[in-house]
């Protein structure tokens, strides 16, 4: 025995329906276009916004991951700069105080002399 699978709306509605001389279209019926977030293939699809929400969520998550990675890279760079500056300051202090270091004039007087 073979069964035909028919997908229906879980809310009991129809996305598009002709009633008399009118076309009734569900408010959630929408169209998305762009690149599929997992395959990169072009997508141009109409359907229920609830069903298509998964694709939009995947794309949003991917963009959020990129932003998080960028922030992490910035934080790592800042950490390296701060560690380098702290090590330099500690070295000057160990070598007789910050007033003997090359940057002491910049700190003490605020000039570039």
N, C-alpha and C positions, 0 to 999 in steps of 0.2 A: 504494500500500500504506500503510495506517495502522497505527501502533504505539500500543499503550497503555503509558504510562509508569507503572511501579510502583516506588515508592521502598521500599527495603529497608534493614535495619540493616547498617551496615558491619561490625559485629561478628558478624553471622550470627544474631542473636537476634530474639526477638519481644517487643514491649513488654507485650502482654497475650495470654494464650492459655488457652483452656479445655482442660483435660486431665482427662477423666473427670468427677468431680464437684468438681474444684478449678479455681480461676482462678489461673494463674501470672502474676505481674506482675514485670517487671524492676525491680531495685533503683533503676535510674536513671530510671524512669518518674515524672514529677513534674508539678506544676501551678504555673503562675505567673499572678499577677494584678497588675494595676497599669496605669500609663500607659506606652505605647510611647515609648521615649526619643527617637525621631526624629519620630514623627507626633503624639504626644500622645493618640492614640486609646486607649480602654480595651482592655486585653488580659486575657483569661481563657482560658488555653490549657493543654491537657495534652499531654505528649509527652516525648521523651527529654531528659534534663538536658544531655547533650552538645550536642544541637541547639539547645536553648533557651539555652544558655550565652552565645551571641552577644548576645541581648537584654540579659541581665544584665550582660555586659561593657560594652555601650554605655551602660547606665545608670550603671554604676560610673565610667566614664570621664567622663561628663557631670558627675557629682557632684564628681569630682576636679578638673575644670576650674573649677567654681564655687569650690571651696576655694582653688585656686591664685590665681584672680582676686582673691578676698578678701584673701589674704595680700599680693599685689602692691599692692593699694590701701592696705593698712596700712603697707607698707614705704615707699610714696611719701609718705604723710602724715608718717611718722616722719622721712623725709629732708627734707621741707619744714620741719618744726619744728626739726630739728637745724641746717639751713642758716640759718634765721632766727636761732637762738640764737648760732651761730658768727659771723654777720655783726654782730649786736648787740655781742658781746664784742670783735670786731675794731674796731668803731667806737669803743667806749669806750677801748680801748687807744690808738688813733690820736689820740683827743682828750685825751690827758694821763693815761691810766692808768685802770684799773678802779675805783680808789678814788673817782673823781669821778662815776661813773655812778649812776643811780637805784637799781640793784640792789646796789650795793657794800655797803650796810649789812646786807643779807640774807646776803651771802656772808661778810663779815668777822665779824660778830657773831652771826649766826644769828637775829637778832630782826627784827621787822617795823617797827621805829622808823624 
